Amino acid sequence: MAPSYINNKNPKYLEIDGKFYSGILIIDYYREYSDIIFKNLINTNVNMNISMFYEKQDTYKTIKDLTYFIGNVGVDLKSGNQNREDIDIAAYTYNDAKYIRKEMQVNNEELYFLYTYINIISENEKEVDRNLNKIEGILQACGMMTKKANFREEQIYFSCLPLMINNKDIKGISRRNILGNGLISTYPFISSSIYDEDGIFVGTNIYNNSMILVDRFNKEKYKNANMCIFGTSGAGKSFYTKLLILRYRIYGLEQYIIDPEREYTKICESLDGICIKLGSTSNSYINILDIREDSIEEEKGFLTTKIGKLRGFFSLVFGDLDEENVAILEEKLIEIYKEKGITFDDESLYKIINNNRIFKKSKDMPILEDLYNACGKDEKTIFFKRKLYPFIFGSLKFLNNYTNVELENKIIVADIYELGEENLKYGMYIFTDLFWDKIKKDRNKNKAIYLDEIWRLIGVTSNKFVASFIYKIFKTIRKYGGSAVAITQDVSDLFSLDNGAYGKSILNNSSIKSFFSLEEENILVLEQYANISEKEKIEIKSLKRGESLMFIGDNHILARIESSEEERKVIS
């Protein structure tokens, strides 16, 4: 508003408070455009102000002047020498004038004068010249003729301030005719940028350095709060995920993370979260047969809901079962719950203590050993008993215990690293089931579940019961105020089950997708299931560490993930 000094002695730029301002006038355009004129200009990272003035002309006077002009030029064209140097220019002008008059008379178009000025802001004199040449090159490549505003820097500076000053010293050279329908091509607000008012800062647009702030819980803008984060090892997807966890922690969001690679332990400690380690050396136990008060589904009872979930878990243990074996397994499950006094009557899940109606605890539930013993009594279920042996007496016997973990915290990390490659799927399913019940507890609170290496649950190593459960979470979590985040580096494995049906469903049920650098093989797989263009395929392959192609709603943005030094310390 009130600079300390202005130096206007140099004809090529103004110097104001250590900044250098230099202007460009656009003096001519292509006669016809089929695209947004300034699209390439706005997507640059050069700091500039662009000012456009539209002056509506009097329709009656314009038609009168055009008619007079057409008559005079028409006579010249008929009687003049056809070998004149300017005969072609005169013919073009004559035809343009007739076209404009027809549009105004027949289609009720209006004529405007268009003036476009660009003021480039630089840090030093060398940068001034470099940025001027860069912008002029972009404009000329788009079919525009330009002129530097030498000796008119002050005038163009004022014309680019929000003061409605179209200085008369520069109007004459930059004025061009444009019809009303042509104004569409000058529309300036076409840059792919996201700035949600209550969003968290994600990073910056690679092309124009604009900030990207995303509020994925904005129900009016996004159909859901789900996310997909894909990227090869070392591309930056884990750092980005931790950054989201850290920033949403400040918002007070409840967050549950399934961690198969022991990547989130440090950030959990830094944010005073709870880390539950499941494995042979841990004293933390979770009973897969627990029925929790939060677990009930709409229009379903507690036991009905639980048996449906257990079909998914035991399909991982026993493999694909035919309908007969599924029925036999269900019979045994009903039997062991009945022994604990739990039936399809929901009231059986409650007991009266000191005249208070209290939901039964984990100690009141069956454990895997109860199922093992029940299966041993029947020849038809001997196969089940053998498969359950490792869970009772072998390497997985830590799963045969009553739940003893604390679950009241804003951040809970499920560390299943000790389970090993073959058994990770069990831990992932157990915690997904547990966290899903937590998410359904209060619809008025926003919360998120992060499924790292999700391909293990919906890929070829899984089965349709488990994959259907995960798909159900992505499809219905929105109504519980939740967000499901799918993270993987193995894109091809994600789409390996049932011809990619479950992977595609999760991708389609995620409003926000972040693609970090991927290998050629994974890009080709992704192309089959995501709406990516040829140009975007090349971009994904050439992304640097910490860069991502983001699909945010209908916007496709190349983003650079940004973090502060303090955030990097917490994360790493």
N, C-alpha and C positions, 0 to 999 in steps of 0.2 A: 504493500500500500504506500509506503514511504521509504524508498531505498536511500541508503546513505550516500551513494554517488552514482552518476550516470556518465559514461564516457561515450560520446557519439562522434569522435573525431575520425574514426576509421570508416570508410564508405562501405565496408563489407560486413560489418557487424556492430551491434551495440554491446557495450560492457556494462552490466548492472550488478553491483554488489558481488563481483567475482564470477558471475555467470556471463556467458557469451550468447547473444541472440542474433540469429541470421535468418533472413526470410527468402521464400520462394513464391513466385506468382505462377499460377497455371494459366497459360494464355490461349491454349487451344486443345481440343479433344478429337477423338475419332468422331465421324459423323453419326455412327450407329454403335450402340453398346448392347450386349446381351447378358452382362454380368454387373455386379456391384463395382463401381469405378475404383473406390478407395480400399478395396478388400486387402490387397497386398500391402498397402501403405500402413494400415492400422495394425497389422500383425507383425510389424517390425518392433525392435526394442529401442529405437531411437526416441529420445525424449523430445516431444514437439507439441505445439498447439496448432490445431487445424480450425480455420474459420471459414464458414460458407455463408454467403448472403444470397437471398432470393428476392428479387424485386419484381412484383407482379405488374404487368403492363396493362394499360387501358385497351380493352378488346376492340372497341369501335375505332379508336385512333390507329391501332396496329393494323387492322384489316384495311383501313383507308390507305395507310402508308404502303402496305404490301401491294395493293392493287395499283397504286401509282407506279411503284417500282417495277412490277411485272410488265405493265404497259410499256414503260420506257425501254427496259432491257429487251423485251420481245421485239420491239421495232429495231433495236440495234442488231439483234441476232439475225433478223431477216434481211436487213439492208446492209449490214456490215460486211467487212472483208473476212471470209472464213479462214484466212491464213494468219489472222491476228494472233499474237502470242497468248493473249488472255482469253481467247474465244472459249476454251474448255472451262476455264474458271467461271466465265460469265454464264455459260450454259448450266453449270452446277448450281450457281447462285440462283438463277432463274427457276430451276426445278425445285430447289429447296423452298424458295419463297411461295411457289404454288402449293407445295405440300403443306406448309405451315398454314396458309390461308384456308385450304380445304379442311384441315383438322379443326381449325377454330370455327369455321362456319358450319360444317356438317356434324362434327363430333363434340362440339361445345368445349374444345380444349382452350386452355389459357396459356398465354406466353409469359415467360419469366426471363429476367436477366440473371445469370449465375456468375458469382464472383468467388473464387477460391484462393485462400492465402494459407501458407504454411510457415510457421515460425519455429525454428529449430533451436533448442537450448543445449548448450555444450559447456564442458568444464574448462576448456582451454582453446587456444587458437588452432592448434593442430586438429583437435576433435571437431571444430567447426567445419573445416574444409572436408574432412573425412565424411562427416554426416551429411553435409550438403551434397557431395558427389553420390553418396549412397542413395539418398532420397530421390535425387534427380534421375538416377539410373532406374530406380523402381518405377517412377512415374512415366518415363519415356518408354520403358518396356511395356507399359500398359496403354501406350498410344496417346500420351499427353505431352504437349509441348510446354516447356517451363522457361522461366526467366528469373535469374537471381535479382534480388531487390537492392542492388547496389545503389547507394545514395538515397535510398528510400526505406532504410531500416527502421527509422522511427515511426514512419507511417504504417508499415506492416505490423510493427510491434503493437501499436494501439488498435489496429484492426483485428488482431488476434486476442485481444482482451475481451471479457464479457461486458462490453460497454456499448455495443451496437454502433460502433464507429466504422463506417466504410469510407475510408479517406479518399477524397476526390483526386489526389495526386496519383493514385494507383488504380482507380476504378476503370479508367479508360482502356488500359492495356489488358486487363483480365476479364472484361465483360464478354459473355457469350450467351447466345439465345438458347433457351430450353423450353420445351412444352411441358405441361403439367404431368403427363404420364412418364416423362423422362426423369422427373425428380426422384423417382423410385431408385434409379441407379446410383444416386448420390447418397443414399441412406448410409450414415456412418456407423451405426451401432451394430456391427455384424461380427465383432471379435468373439471367439469362443472363450468366454470367461464366466466363472461362477463366483458369486458374492452373496451368499445367504446371510441374512442379517444376524441370525443366532448360530451361525456355523462355526466350526473350528478351522483354524488355519492349517491347510494341507501343504501348500507350496506355492510356486509361481508358474505361470504360463511360460513355457520355453520360448515362444515366439515374441511375446510382447511384455514379459515380466509382470503382468498383472497378477494380483493376489488371487488365490483360489481358497475360498472359505465355504465349507460344505456343512449343512445341517441335515444329516441323513434321516433325522426323525421328523422332518417337516412333512406332515401327511398331505398337506395341500399341494406340495410340489413334487413329491416322489411317491410312487405307488407302494413302496415299502422301504425299510431301512437296511435291507440286506446288502452284503458286499461280497464280491469275489476278488481275491488277490492272487494273481498268477505270476510266476517268475522263476527263472532258473536260479540255481544256487549262487549266491554272491551278488545277485542283481539288486538287492535292497528291499525285498518284500518283507523280511522279518523286522528290519529296522523301521519300516513304514508302519507295520502292525503295532510295534511297541510304542511308536510315536502316537498312534491313535489311542492306545490304552492310556498312555500318560496324560494326554490332553483331555480325554473324556473323564479321567479320574478327577480333574479339577472341576468338571461339571457335576460331579457326584454320581456318575453313572455306575450302576451295578454291572460288573464285568466278570465273565467266567471263561477261563482259557484252558483248552486241552492241549497239553504240551508233550508231544512224543519225543522231542529231541533235547529236552532240558535247556531251552533257550530263554525262558521267561522267569527263571528263579530269581535272578538279580533284581529285575524291575519290580517283581512282587515284593521283595524285601524292602526296596527303596520306597515303595508306596504303602508300606505297612499292611500288605495283604496276607492271605493265608495260602501256603503252598502245601498241598496234600500229595504226599509221595506214596504211590502204590507199588509194592514190590516185596521181594523176600526179605529185604533188610529193613523194611519200614514197619512201624508199629501202628500205622494208619490203616483202618479197615472200612470197607463198604460192602454191605450185604445186598447183592443184586436182587434178592427176594423181598426186600423191604417194600412195604406199601406206605407211601407218605401222604399226609393229609392234603398236600397241594397237588397230588397226582391226578385227581379225578378229572375226567373229560366231560364235556357237555353231553347230557342225555345218556351218560354211561355210569355204571357203578365202579367202585374202587377195584374190586377183584377182576371184573371184566376188563377194565383198562390195563391192569397189571399183567394179566395173562397174555393180552395182545402184545405188550412190550417184551415179555419173556420169550415169546415165539421168535422174535428177532435175535435175542441173545443166544438162545439154545440152537438156533440155526447156524450160528458161528461155531458152536461147540460140536454139534452132531452132523453138520453139513445139511444138504438139501434133503428134506424128509417128504415122503409121500403123504397123502391125506390120512391114511390109516395110522401111520406113526405119529402124525401131528395130533390126532385125536387121542391116542394112547398117552402121549406126553401131557396133554391137557388134563386127562383123567388123573394122572399122578400128581400134577400140580394142585388140582382141586382137593385131592386127598390130603396132601401135607398141610395145606392151609386150614382144612377142616379140623385136623388134629390140634391146631392152635386156636380153634374156636372162631375161625374167620370163614365166612360164607359170602354168598352173593348179596346178602342183606347188609347194606352199608352200616347199619347199627352195630353189627358184629365187630366193627373196627374201633368201637368206643368202649371204654369201661368207666365205671363210676368209682371215684375215689373221694372220700369225704364229701359226698353229695355233689361232686363236680364231675361233669362229663368230659373225659379226657381221651384223646386219640392214642391208640396203642403205640408203644415205642418199639425200637428195633429188637429188643429182647423178647418181645411178644410175637415175633415173626419167625417163620421157618428159615433154615439156612440150607446151603447146598447139600450138607451131609444128610439132612432129612430126606431130600429127593433121592440121594444115592441109596439110602437104606430102603426107601419105598420101591425103587427100581429093582433091588435085589430080591424082592419077594415074589417077583413075577417073571416067568421065563420069557415073556414077550418083550421085557424091558432090560434084559441082560446087556444088550448092546449099549443102552444108555448108561448103565452102571459102569461098564468098562471105560467109556469115554469120560465119565465124571471122576475116575480114579485120580488123575493128576490134581484135580481141584480139591480133593479131600485129603490125600496122603502124599501127593507129589509136589512138583515145582510150583504149582499154583494154589497151594493150600491156604495161602493168605487171603484168598477170596472166600474161604469158608469160615467167616467170622461175622459177628454182629457189628453194625456200624458204630464207630466211636469218634468220628471226626466232627470238628466245629465248622458250621457252615454259615455263620453270621458275620459277613464281611463284604465290603464293596468290591473287593477283588479276590477271586479264588482261582488259583492255578492248580491244575491237575497234572502232576508230574508222573508220567507213565514210562519214563525212559528205561527203568529197570526191567520192564516186562520182556524186553527183547523183541526182535523183529517178528517172530511168529505169533506172539501173544499180545502185541499192541492193540489189535482189533478188539480184544475183550475189554481192556482198560478204557479205550475210547468210547465203546458202547456204554459201559457202566457209568462213566462220568457224563456222557451226553444225556442219558436217562435222568441222572441226578440233577443236572443243571436245567434240564427242560422243566422239571417240576418246580425248581426255584423261579424260573422265568414266569411260569403261569400263576405264581402266588398273588401278585398285585398288578392289575392291568394299568394302574395309574402311574406306575413308575417305569421309566425307560431303563432298559437293560440290554446287555449284549452277550452273545456266546461266540467264541472264536474257535473254529475247528481247524487246527493246523494238520497238514497232511490228510485232508479230508478224503482223498482217493482211497484210503484204506477202508472207508465205510461205504463208499458207493462205487468202488472199482471192481475189477474182476475177482479180487481176493475176497470180496464180500458176497452178499446175496440179496435177493429182491426184498426180503423182509426187513433187513437192516436199511437198505437204500430207501425203501418206502418210508421208514420212520424218519430218516434224515430229510427226505423231500417234504414230508409233512411239517417238519419244523420250519423249513424255509417258506412254506406256503401259508402257514397259519400264525407264525410268530408275531406278525404285525398287530393282530388284534389283542395281543398281550402286552403291547408297548415294547416289543423286543426287536433285536437286530441279530441276524445270523451272519457270520463272516466265514466264508470258505477260503482256505489258504492252501496252496499246493505248488510244487515245482514239477510235478509229474502230470502234465495236462493230458497226455495220451492215456494214462491209467485212469484218469477221472472219467473218461468217456468209454471205458472198456467193457462195462457191464450192460448187457441188454441193448447192444448197438448204440450206446451213449445216451439212452433215454433219460437216466437219472441225472447224469452230468448236465445234459441240456436243460432239464427242468430247473435245476438249481441255478444255472446261468440265467435263464429267462426270468427267474423269480428274484433276481438281484438288480436293484435299480442302479447300483454303483459298481462298476467293474474297473479294476486296475491291472493293466497288463505291463509288467516289467519285461526286461529283455528275456527272450525265449529262443530256444534252438529251432532250427528250420523244421525239424520233424514235428515239434509241438505247435508251431505256427500253422502248419498245414492241417493239423487236427482241429485246431481252434477255428480255422476258417470255415469248417463245415458246420459249426454250431453257433458262431457269433457273426454279427453283421460288420465285418471288417473289410475295408477296401484294399485294393492292391497297394496303394500308397501307404496305408496304415500297416500292412504286413511288412513292408520294407522298414518302416519306422520302428516297429517292435523289435526287429532283428538288430537294428543299429543303435538301440538305446544304450546310454551309458549307465553305470551304477548310480542308483538313486533317481533315475528318470523313468517315467511311466506314461503310457497312453491310457487316459482315463475316459470311461464312458460314464458320464454323470447325467442321469435322465436321458435327454435327447442330445446332449452336448458331448462332442468328442474333443478332448483337450490333451495336448502334450504337456505334461507337468514335470517340474523339477521339485522333488521333495526337499523341503527346507526345515532346518532345526537350529535351535540356539546351542551355544556351547554347554550351557547348563543341562539342556535336554540330552545332549550327547553323553554327558557324564553319567546321568541317571540310567540311560538305556544301555550303555556299554560297560 
